[in-house]
Amino acid sequence: MVCRMSLNYDFDMVAVQPDVVFSDPKLAGLLNGPRARSTIAAHHVALFRDPGTLRAFRDAPQPLRTYLIASGFSGADHVSDVPKGIYPLREEALRVRLMERMATNVGRFPLPKAAETPQGWGTFQLQDLLTHLFEARPVADDALEDWLATQRARRMATGGAEAGRSVQKPGGLMSRLLGRVVN
């Protein structure tokens, strides 16, 4: 029996281009025309929040990385204060579109079978990512923004002394945020 530690597969949907580029009247016709990628989801990528998961993604078998990149993930570095297991409600449509691309692409790429993929601590597992996609919960944007602003203010007040510690408090934060989850 192989014991593996599950990575934190949380990610954020991040705009590739600032929204102003796509709303500029001079560029609107060019960028949003029938031959351009007109959906807003096409202008976003999924960036993993955890550096360990990002390293595992970068070390994953090439066919798996290619599949995930084609589906909308990126191997770029990213810093996020969003707590584990949740995401802003405003990302819901983008995440659905990402999952649709993953479903469409699954037959287009020669993905390794589970038995052929590296196992063990710190290895990227597609099945764990898929589980995370269905377990992560949306949180109302205003509740999350309020919480993040409070955390940033605390870090500023303490001179960043809390920067290396987890910002989640057992029970309190998650129950408060998840109490405002939109079902």
N, C-alpha and C positions, 0 to 999 in steps of 0.2 A: 504494500500500500504506500503510495507516494503522498506525503503530506506537503501541501503547498499553502502558503499564506496568500490570501486574496489581496490583490492590489485595490487601491481606491480608484475606481473608474469614473469618478465625477468629472464632468467637463463643462465648459461654458461655450455658448455660441457667440462668436466674436465676428464683427463686421470686417470684411477684407478691405473695404473702402468706406470712408465716412459716408453716412446717409446723405449728407449735403451734395455729394457727387451725383447721386441718383435723382435728387430732386431739383437739380440745377436745370432751369428751362432750356438752356442752350444745349445741354447734354441729354436731356430726357428722351428725345426722339432717337438719338443714336444708341444710348445704353438700354433703353426699354423697348426698342423696336422688335419686330418679329424674328429677326435673325440674331438678336442678342439674347444673352441669358437674362430673361426678364423677371424671373421670380426672385423675390428678396432672399429666399433661402440659398440661391446660387451665389449670393454675395457674402455668405457667412461660412466660417469653418468652425469645427468643434476642436477646442483646445483642452487637453487634460490639465487638471488643476494640480495634481500631485507629481512632483519631480521623479519619484520612483516609478510611477506608471508611465511617465513620458520616456524614461530610460528603457523600460521594458518594451514599450511600443517601438522605439528606435531599434531595439535588438530583436524584435519579432521576425519570424521568417518573411522574406521578401514578398511572397504572394499574399500573405495576410496584410502586410503594410500597404501594398499596392491597392488591394481591395478597399481597405479603410480610407485611404487617401482619396480614391475615386468616389467614395461614398460621402466624403465631406470632412474627414478628420485631418488634422495637421500635426506634424511633429515639432511645431514651433514652441519655444519656451513661453510660459504663461504664469502669471501670478494672480491668485484669486483669494478673496476673503470669504467667499460663500461657504457656509457650513456643509459638511458631508451629508449626502443623501437628498439634498434639495436643489432646486434651481428656480430662477425667477419665472413667474407665469408668462412674462412677455416672450420667453423662449419656446413656449409650447408648440406653436406652429412650425418653428424652425426645426425642433427636435422631431416632430412628426415627419417632416419632409426628409430629414436625415435618415430616419428609419425606413422610409419608402425607398430612398436611394440604395440603402443597404440591401433591402429585399430585392430590388431590381438587379443589383450588381452581383448577388450571390451566385447566379448561374453564369456570369461572365468571366469569373476569375477562378483559376484552379486552386481553391483553398485546400490547405492540408487537412487531412482527417484528424480528428481529436487524438487518435492513437499515435499519429505521426508528429504531433507538435511537442516541442520541449515542455517538460513539466518541472515543477519544483518551485521553490521560493523565488518570488520576484519575476516570474515569467508571465508574459502577456497571454491571457486566455480569452479567446473570442466568446466562449460560452459565459464567462463571468461578465464581460462587457454587455452581452445581450440581457443577462439577468439584471444588471444595473439599469439598463434602459427602461425596464418595466417596473423597477422598484423605486427609482428616484421620484420625488414628489414635487409638484409645483407649489410655490409659495407666492402669495400676493406681492406684487412688486413694491408697494408702499411699505409693507411690513418688513420686507427684506432690506430695503433701502434705509429705513429707520434704524434697524439693528446694525447694519454695516456702518452707518454714520456714527452711532454710539461707540462701536468698537474702535473706529479710527480716532475719535476724540479721546478715548481712554489711552490709546497708544501714544498720542501726542502729549497728553498730560503726564504720562509716566516716562516720557523721553524714549519711547520705543522699547522699554524693558520687557514688555509682553510680546514683542514681535516673534520670538522663537517659540512661544508656548501656544498650545491650541486655544482658540478663542471660544470653543464650545464649553459650556458649563453643563454638567450632567443633569439631565431632566429638564431644567428650566428653559433653555433656549429652544430646544427642539419642540417641546410641548407648546411653547408660545407661538413659534412659527408654524408648526403643523396644525395648530388650532385655527390658523387663518388660511389653510390650504383650500384651494378651490377644487372640488371633486367633480 
